[in-house]
Amino acid sequence: MDDLVFWGDPHAITRKLHGQVTAGADHVAVQVIGVEPGASALPQWRLPAEALLPTPARAPTDVSGRSGPAVRA
């Protein structure tokens, strides 16, 4: 059962989810349980999402610290 339902602290859960992706899963299903009726589970969904989803690419920064294309003089 522990291979199908991940439980524990957020770090342990995201580690197990990441292990599934590393092993070749092209998707994982996440269902948060234990949230009070009427309460949002969004904060609990954000933890694995932030750990598993690729981060968006950032624009390169030039030496002045400004984002965007560098301009040469």
Residue, then its C-alpha position, 0 to 999 in steps of 0.5 A: m500500500d505504501d507504494l500507492v499512497f504516499w504519506g508523511d511530511p511534505h519532503a517525504i511525499t515530494r521525494k516519493l513523487h519525484g522518484q516516480v517521475t525519475a523512474g519514468a512516470d510521465h504523470v502522477a496523480v495527487q489527491v490531498i486528504g485530511v483537509e477540513p470540509g470547506a477548506s482549500a487544499l491549495p496550499q498542500w497541492r503547491l508543495p509537490a507542484e513546486a518540487l516537481l514542475p520545471t521552473p520557468a526560464r528567466a531572462p538573461t541578466d546583463v552585468s548591470g543587473r537588468s533583465g533582458p537583452a544586453v546592449r553593447a556600446 
